[in-house]
Amino acid sequence: MVRKRIYVAGKSGDSWYQLPPSMRQNYKTTLAKKYGSRCNPGYNLSASQGLDNKHFKFGCGKYFPIGLLTVDHIIPISRGGPVFDIGNMQLLCWQCHRKKTTENDMIDV
């Protein structure tokens, strides 16, 4: 039997984009101070936090100017992850963020 995968974009009542841009930038700055301006390769996240490691494998580990990094929700909002919890956020370059989002929104049918 051939397994087929389809893309299902998640929706959430809470949206990261409901925050004003200045507040989103504050989260990004806080993450950069804590972890550096690196696309998170998963080096600072552990299974001991009780989180599923499948969400951590997407960062390339390269260093970027902070303006080229995006804030990613480790546990996606569409999967019940907290929207405004800094512990559920990491910095990813846009390529890794897109790859992770696409992978998380694919389901087997």
C-alpha positions in Angstrom: 0.0 0.0 0.0 1.3 3.4 -0.9 1.2 6.0 1.8 0.1 9.5 0.8 0.9 12.7 2.6 -1.1 15.9 2.3 -0.5 19.4 3.6 -3.0 20.7 6.2 -2.4 24.2 7.4 -3.2 24.5 11.1 -5.4 27.2 12.4 -5.5 28.6 15.9 -7.7 31.1 17.8 -4.5 32.7 19.2 -2.2 34.1 16.7 1.4 35.2 17.0 0.6 38.0 14.5 -2.0 39.5 16.9 0.9 40.9 18.7 2.2 44.3 17.7 5.5 44.1 15.6 7.4 45.8 18.4 6.4 43.1 20.9 7.3 40.3 18.4 10.7 42.0 18.0 11.1 42.0 21.8 10.7 38.2 21.9 13.2 37.9 19.1 15.7 40.1 20.9 15.3 38.1 24.2 15.9 34.8 22.4 19.0 36.2 20.6 20.4 37.4 24.0 19.7 34.0 25.5 20.9 31.7 22.6 22.8 33.9 20.2 22.0 34.8 16.6 22.2 31.1 15.5 19.6 29.1 13.7 18.8 26.7 16.5 20.2 23.2 15.7 18.5 21.8 18.9 21.7 22.1 21.0 19.9 23.9 23.9 16.7 21.8 24.0 16.4 18.5 25.8 13.9 15.7 26.1 14.1 16.3 29.9 11.8 19.3 29.3 9.1 16.8 28.4 8.9 17.9 24.8 8.8 15.7 21.7 12.2 15.9 20.0 10.6 15.8 16.5 10.1 19.5 16.8 13.8 20.2 17.3 15.6 18.7 14.3 15.2 21.4 11.8 17.8 24.1 12.6 20.9 24.3 10.4 23.1 25.8 13.2 24.5 28.6 11.0 24.9 32.1 12.4 22.9 34.9 10.8 22.3 38.6 11.5 19.3 38.8 13.9 17.2 40.4 11.1 17.4 37.2 9.1 16.2 34.9 11.9 12.5 34.2 12.6 10.8 33.2 15.8 9.5 29.7 15.6 7.1 28.0 18.0 8.8 24.7 19.0 5.4 23.1 19.6 3.3 24.6 16.9 0.3 26.8 17.9 -1.9 24.6 15.7 -0.9 21.6 17.8 -1.7 23.3 21.1 1.7 24.9 21.8 1.6 28.1 23.9 1.6 31.2 21.8 3.3 33.7 24.1 5.6 31.4 26.2 9.2 32.2 25.5 10.1 28.6 26.5 8.1 27.5 23.4 10.1 29.7 21.1 13.4 29.3 19.2 15.2 31.3 16.5 15.4 29.7 13.0 16.5 31.0 9.7 13.6 31.4 7.3 14.6 28.3 5.2 14.6 26.0 8.3 11.4 27.6 9.6 9.6 27.0 6.4 10.9 23.4 6.3 9.8 22.7 9.9 6.4 24.3 9.4 5.7 22.3 6.2 6.8 19.1 7.9 4.7 19.7 11.0 1.6 20.4 8.8 1.9 17.2 6.7 -0.3 14.3 7.6 -0.4 10.7 6.4 -3.7 9.7 4.7 
